[in-house]
Amino acid sequence: MQTADTYRHKGLRRKLIDELRTKGITNNDILEAMNRVPRHNFMDSGFIGFAYKDQAFPIGAGQTISQPYTVAFQTQLLDVVKHDKILEVGTGSGYQCAVLLEMGTTVYTIERHRELFLSAQSKLLSLRYKPTFFFGDGYEGVPAYSPYDRIIITAGGPDIPEKLLQQLKIGGKLVMPVGNSDIQKMTLVEKMSENEFRRTEHGTFNFVPLCKGKIY
């Protein structure tokens, strides 16, 4: 159920945006988009009072809503521009998806947990966000709508799935936290040609694991 976006919420959101600036987020398009997204509507009721703290919180099914700084960092690294066609692997709460949509992109988002898929779908649509939703295995991506300008993976794994690299357009960018279950390095992949990729690493993070298959 949607909660009103009050003056208090908006004030707390502005404070959060100022905090993100001090932490090195410089892309104003991202900050403005995050200032418009009511994060409290993507959180479980028990955590709504903490919605504008720069922290991750549980959302059910063993998953989390990412820390706002992490959302901003991944999006900034992805170098999103208006009208990009984006594949998001791991819809989760739907918050990252909402930020991308606020930036004027077209989002195809896939979630393997049916519980989260249905919850995120309900929340996003109630807020009038309209990505294209898929309940499926993120390792497979969504080849029917490829190639994508950008691909963002919101869970960590030891390697970037080959099928996702195949679905990235030449000149496109993919961001994924790569590493073991304890800590990952945020990895940017730029597709230079059909078989040539440039990889760079950008700090350490801790994400839930990227898993195969679907959970009903």
C-alpha positions in Angstrom: 0.0 0.0 0.0 1.3 3.4 -1.0 2.2 5.9 1.8 1.8 9.6 1.2 4.9 11.5 0.3 4.8 14.2 3.0 6.9 17.4 3.4 8.8 15.6 6.1 9.7 12.8 3.6 10.8 15.4 1.0 12.9 17.2 3.6 14.6 14.0 4.7 15.2 13.1 1.0 16.9 16.4 0.4 19.2 15.8 3.4 20.0 12.4 2.0 20.9 13.9 -1.4 23.2 16.4 0.2 24.9 13.5 2.1 25.4 11.6 -1.2 27.1 14.7 -2.7 29.6 14.8 0.2 30.3 11.1 -0.5 31.3 11.8 -4.1 28.2 11.4 -6.2 28.5 14.2 -8.7 25.9 13.3 -11.4 23.1 15.8 -10.9 20.7 13.8 -13.1 21.0 10.9 -10.6 20.7 13.0 -7.6 17.6 14.8 -9.0 16.0 11.4 -9.9 16.7 10.1 -6.4 15.2 13.2 -4.9 12.0 12.5 -6.7 11.7 8.8 -5.8 9.8 8.1 -2.5 12.1 5.4 -1.1 9.8 4.8 1.9 7.3 3.3 -0.5 9.8 0.5 -1.4 10.5 -0.6 2.1 8.7 -3.0 4.6 6.5 -1.1 7.0 8.8 -1.8 10.0 11.7 0.1 8.3 9.8 3.1 6.8 11.0 5.4 9.5 14.6 4.7 8.4 13.9 5.2 4.6 16.2 8.2 4.2 19.2 6.9 6.1 22.0 5.9 3.8 21.7 2.2 4.7 20.5 -1.1 3.3 17.5 -2.8 4.8 15.8 -6.2 4.5 12.9 -6.5 2.1 12.0 -10.2 2.5 13.1 -13.4 0.7 16.6 -12.9 2.1 17.1 -9.8 0.0 17.8 -6.1 0.7 17.0 -2.7 -0.6 20.4 -1.3 -1.5 22.0 1.6 0.4 21.2 4.8 -1.5 24.9 5.5 -2.0 25.3 2.1 -3.7 22.4 2.8 -6.0 23.8 6.2 -6.9 27.4 4.8 -7.3 26.3 1.9 -9.6 24.1 4.3 -11.7 26.9 6.9 -12.0 29.4 4.2 -13.1 26.9 2.9 -15.6 26.9 6.4 -17.2 23.1 6.4 -17.9 21.7 8.9 -20.4 18.1 9.7 -21.3 16.5 7.2 -23.7 18.9 4.4 -22.9 17.5 0.9 -23.1 18.5 -0.8 -19.8 18.4 -4.4 -18.6 18.2 -4.6 -14.8 19.0 -8.0 -13.3 17.5 -8.2 -9.9 14.4 -6.0 -9.5 14.4 -6.5 -5.7 12.4 -3.8 -4.0 12.0 -1.9 -7.3 13.9 1.2 -6.0 16.8 1.1 -8.4 14.4 0.6 -11.2 12.4 3.7 -10.2 15.6 5.8 -10.2 16.5 4.6 -13.7 13.0 5.4 -15.0 13.1 8.9 -13.4 16.2 9.5 -15.6 14.1 9.0 -18.7 15.3 5.5 -19.6 13.4 2.4 -20.8 13.9 -0.4 -18.3 13.5 -4.2 -18.7 13.8 -5.7 -15.2 14.0 -9.4 -14.2 13.5 -10.9 -10.8 13.9 -14.6 -9.8 11.9 -14.5 -6.5 8.2 -14.6 -7.3 7.4 -12.9 -4.0 9.6 -9.9 -4.8 8.6 -9.9 -8.4 4.9 -9.4 -7.4 5.7 -6.9 -4.6 7.9 -4.7 -6.8 5.5 -4.8 -9.7 2.7 -3.7 -7.3 4.8 -0.9 -5.8 6.1 0.4 -9.1 2.8 0.4 -10.9 1.1 2.1 -7.9 3.6 4.9 -8.2 3.0 5.1 -12.0 6.4 3.6 -13.0 6.1 1.4 -16.0 9.1 -0.8 -16.7 8.7 -4.1 -18.6 8.7 -6.8 -15.9 10.0 -10.4 -16.2 9.8 -13.2 -13.6 12.8 -15.4 -14.5 16.5 -16.3 -14.2 18.8 -13.3 -14.3 21.7 -15.4 -15.6 19.7 -15.8 -18.8 18.9 -12.1 -19.1 16.1 -11.2 -21.6 17.5 -11.9 -25.0 14.3 -11.1 -26.9 14.8 -7.4 -26.3 18.5 -7.2 -26.7 20.9 -5.6 -27.4 20.8 -3.2 -24.4 22.7 0.1 -24.1 23.3 -0.6 -20.4 23.0 -3.6 -18.1 23.0 -3.3 -14.3 23.2 -6.4 -12.0 22.2 -5.7 -8.5 23.6 -8.9 -7.0 27.1 -10.2 -6.6 28.8 -13.2 -8.2 32.2 -14.7 -9.0 31.9 -14.0 -12.7 29.8 -12.0 -15.1 27.3 -14.3 -16.9 28.3 -14.8 -20.6 24.7 -14.5 -21.8 24.5 -11.0 -20.3 27.7 -9.9 -22.1 26.2 -11.2 -25.3 23.0 -9.1 -24.8 25.1 -5.8 -24.4 25.3 -3.7 -27.5 28.7 -2.7 -28.9 29.6 0.5 -27.2 27.4 -0.4 -24.2 28.3 -0.7 -20.6 27.6 -3.3 -17.9 28.0 -2.9 -14.1 28.2 -5.8 -11.7 29.7 -6.4 -8.3 32.1 -9.3 -8.9 33.7 -11.5 -6.2 33.0 -14.1 -3.6 30.0 -14.1 -1.2 31.7 -11.9 1.4 32.9 -9.0 -0.7 32.8 -7.9 -4.3 34.6 -5.3 -6.5 32.3 -3.1 -8.5 33.2 -4.0 -12.1 32.5 -1.9 -15.2 32.6 -3.7 -18.5 32.6 -1.7 -21.8 31.9 -3.7 -24.9 34.4 -2.5 -27.5 33.5 -5.0 -30.2 31.7 -8.3 -30.5 34.5 -10.1 -28.8 36.5 -7.3 -27.0 35.7 -6.0 -23.6 37.4 -3.5 -21.3 37.0 -4.1 -17.6 37.8 -1.8 -14.7 37.2 -2.1 -11.0 35.8 0.6 -8.8 35.8 -0.1 -5.0 34.5 -2.9 -2.8 30.9 -3.6 -1.9 28.8 -6.3 -0.2 25.8 -7.6 -2.2 23.5 -10.5 -1.9 24.5 -13.3 -4.2 23.4 -13.6 -7.8 21.7 -17.1 -8.1 20.4 -19.2 -10.9 16.9 -20.4 -11.4 13.5 -19.1 -10.2 11.9 -19.3 -6.7 8.1 -19.7 -6.6 
